[in-house]
Amino acid sequence: MSAHADTHAHDDDHGHHHKETFVTKYIFSQDHKMIAKQYLVTGTFMGIIGILMSLMFRMQIAWPEEPNVLFEALLGKWAPGGVMDADIYLALVTIHGTIMVFFVLTAGLSGTFSNLLIPLQIGARDMASGFLNMVSYWLFFLSSVIMVISLFVEAGPAAAGWTIYPPLSALPMAQGGSGMGMTLWLVAMAIFIASSLLGSLNYVVTVINLRTKGMSMTRLPLTIWAFFITAVIGIISFPVLLSAALLLIMDRSFGTSFFLSDIFIQGEVLHYQGGSPVLFEHLFWFLGHPEVYIVILPAMGLVSEIMASNSRKPIFGYRAMIASILAIAFLSTIVWGHHMFISGMNPFLGSVFTFTTLLIAIPSAVKAFNWITTLWKGNLQMNPAMLFSIGFVSTFITGGLTGIILGDSALDINVHDTYFVVAHFHLVMGISALYGMFAGIYHWYPKMYGRMLNKNLGYIHFWITAVCAYGVFFPMHFIGMAGLPRRYYTNSNFPLFDDLANVNVIITIFALVGGVVQLIYLYNFFASMYYGKKATQNPWRSTTLEWTTPVEHIHGNWPGEIPHVHRWAYDYSKPGHDVDFVPQDVPLMEGEEELQH
């Protein structure tokens, strides 16, 4: 079943690889380890922009109509006298959502860790196509640049929400941000989708074809299973978003009406006929819902690996974990309608989507219970990576519970488009995915940079972030149930919501503190590259293959032969062994049985 990576043409000369220049090593690199770092650093910078935006609109909600020096400095003409303009508020919400979902979480998790870990953990010299990998990153970089450029368009950036529903997105004259800003948004997303597809195809081919001798599919670490299935979901669903974006470009620039019909502007009827904005919702959410699993599955894989390693015991229910990943992947493609319960859909169809949505709670719960059981009676090593992993399980459960309410068509109608929804998806995919990403960075930083991150700064980062994340999103459930709608730039016109003003101030203070704490992480991340403690080859005493490679990066990953695999990835605290971990490349002893939970 497993394929030989030894058939690589460049296996024999990996030791004396041709001299690399600065450009071929750091910029147009085809080495998966460098491309992973490029994704991570680019995603980090995009994350800084995304978080800054969220802090700005949080300040606007907490203190509406109050002049703010920061607004005047950062927003210029969009904040005359330091008071934020309503249009730019919508633009900030739109670009914040787009950047965080696609450019931070998709790139920071799939882009970084699929690239770093797939070849290292399956025992391959590199990705199936290094060139395709490089093209994938540079397309991502280009789309990031275009998205940032769209912020500086004179009429303003895209402002139709990150879901860009027509007609706001389809009529260039609808609002300021519907013009050039929206066009740039669509171009950036089209390029991003191309990048994502190239990356996904590469990951799938690499996992199927380049596993080392002995690495059967049931010996793969759960990280690889997660990246593999994530890539498959991406290949299935991203083309649908691309088609939606292309049809939207046609509507905007070429006079078609796929998504437009019977539009009146100032009493004048436009010539568009026969289209339907609900069609766009279907196309968008057919990607949009699998997208949340594209974001969360890699985080789940990282957390499974880190928990097993730091509990010093095998992951509980290995095969059930794989089955739940497969179940989530399948179900994720048949639940998109739960975003559209109030779009006028047939109530019977609503009940079908309610059923499939509640079904997806089962594999998710299997994973949650298995993580808790993995921790049970383990010899827990409470390092920052482990804390973020446990934090991930916490936010995934709390965020997931509200999903049961939102997935039910009868209950969803009451809280749809309120802050209850914002609280739900930020906890379950935003914060959870970020925790998974942070856990992965703290755990694999020594593999990426050959140095350790500062542990004490990691503890400060985790605890303050954890308190602030719940401080921001927990109260949102209550203001949502009180009926506060999302995306309103001020609620001062509604006496009904006056009592909630104080809650919004508290949420904003937590958000500001949580945002500032990320500076500690950024300092830790960039300073440790140069001044961090030098890492040993296997600092966490883990069993997987990436820790058998030398600390300093070499082309081809292993200096000699690629190690062969003799056991599964989770032989921790195995009876009969002197140490509490047995790496995958250690042959079975006489009479030793291979575990397969």
TAZI-V341119 format. One record per run of one state. SS is the DSSP state (H for helix, E for strand, C for the rest). FROM is the first residue (numbers start at 0). TO is the last residue. If there is no record, write none. Layout:
SS	FROM	TO
SS	FROM	TO
This chain:
C	0	3
H	4	6
C	7	7
H	8	10
C	11	20
H	21	26
C	27	30
H	31	61
C	62	67
H	68	77
C	78	78
H	79	81
C	82	84
H	85	121
C	122	128
H	129	151
C	152	155
E	156	156
C	157	174
H	175	177
C	178	178
H	179	208
C	209	215
H	216	218
C	219	220
H	221	252
C	253	262
E	263	264
C	265	266
E	267	268
C	269	275
H	276	310
C	311	316
H	317	331
C	332	334
H	335	338
C	339	345
H	346	374
C	375	382
H	383	405
C	406	407
H	408	414
C	415	416
E	417	417
H	418	448
C	449	449
E	450	450
C	451	453
H	454	480
C	481	483
E	484	484
C	485	493
H	494	530
C	531	532
E	533	533
C	534	543
H	544	547
C	548	570
E	571	571
C	572	579
E	580	580
C	581	596
